[in-house]
């Protein structure tokens, strides 16, 4: 950590240019920060203020016991260096920051991923996404980014076909699809481990429509045998009567 009067330079132990870009917002973990050689437990009020300021957090002046509010720092890459960035905060007198065992910790906050699927009925562009804080209900403080929802490239063909004509029988279905030569998003994908996810919008078996079941075999009586969640179907056993986890 090199402190200046208007900006501070952070030096990483590895190349960060593939992860961080100009304008990204980061924060630092407080625990590894040392102020004039002192750890967090030994900081004075001034030390604590300076450390929080470096880390990108703001303490509440009227309640030091409250959880500090995350503000973060917008970084700038240092030209000619793949391991250095600057943050727009400085000191006229150097607080003498170091990191315990040279092992600082940081997080980027302006990029997020969601484990949940998001789906819309129609395309939409330039939707505003806001930051929120988990305090006093849902409050939105500032714009985080914009969201575009686009229609994926259509398939050349797609079909869901039954494998039996017997009424009320439990049996696999055959799902078949083919991509178009022009759909390069599917044809020429360079992503590792590309995943095809098939979602049924209407699977209400109670109303006599398509129902989903984990199945390992279908007997003549139509009984469905559960497939263990950790089980897998090998290629040589992938028959019509055994359909993986569908």
C-alpha positions, 0 to 999 in steps of 0.5 A, a space after each residue: 500500500 503506497 499512500 499519496 495525498 489524493 490517491 493510494 496505490 494497491 499492489 497485488 501479488 498477481 496479475 489483476 488485469 484479467 479480473 479488474 477493469 478501470 471503474 470497477 468498485 472494490 473494497 478491502 477486508 479490514 482484518 489483515 490491515 495494519 495501521 502503523 504496525 497495529 492490528 484491529 484490536 489495538 487501533 485508536 479511533 483515528 486508526 480505525 477511521 483511517 483503516 475503514 477509509 482505506 477499506 472502502 467502509 464508512 463508520 457512523 459518527 454517532 454510533 461506532 458500534 454499528 456495522 459500517 456502511 460499504 461504499 467501496 472505491 472505484 479503481 484505476 489500473 496503473 499503466 504498464 503494471 499488471 499488479 497495481 491499481 489506484 483508489 481515489 483516497 489519500 492522506 496528507 500524513 501517511 498512516 503507514 498501512 501494511 497487510 498482515 503477512 502481506 496477505 490482504 483480501 479484497 472484493 469486487 462489488 460492481 459485478 454480480 451473478 445470480 444462481 437463480 434463473 431469470 425469464 421474461 415473457 417478452 424482450 426488454 432492454 435498458 432495465 434499471 438494476 439498483 443496489 439495495 441494503 438489508 435494513 428497514 425493508 427494501 430500500 434502493 439507493 443507487 443504480 447498479 447497472 442495466 439489464 437486457 433480456 433478449 430472445 435466444 436464437 431459435 432452433 431449426 427443429 424441436 420436439 417433445 414426443 411420447 414413447 407410449 400410447 397407453 393411457 395413464 402409463 408412466 413412460 419417458 418422453 423423447 426430447 429432440 432438437 437441432 440448431 441452425 447453421 446460423 446460430 453460432 451462439 450454439 454452434 461455435 461456443 467456446 465456453 467450457 462445460 456448456 450446459 443445455 437446460 430444458 425447462 417445462 413451463 407447464 408441468 402440472 401432472 395433477 391436471 393431466 398434463 406433463 409431469 416430471 419424475 426422477 426415474 430409474 426404471 418403468 415397470 409394466 405396472 407404470 410404477 416409478 422407481 426413484 433415482 438417488 440424487 447422487 446417482 448417474 446413468 452411464 453411457 452404456 446403460 442409457 436406454 429408453 427406460 432409463 432417462 437420467 434424472 428426468 
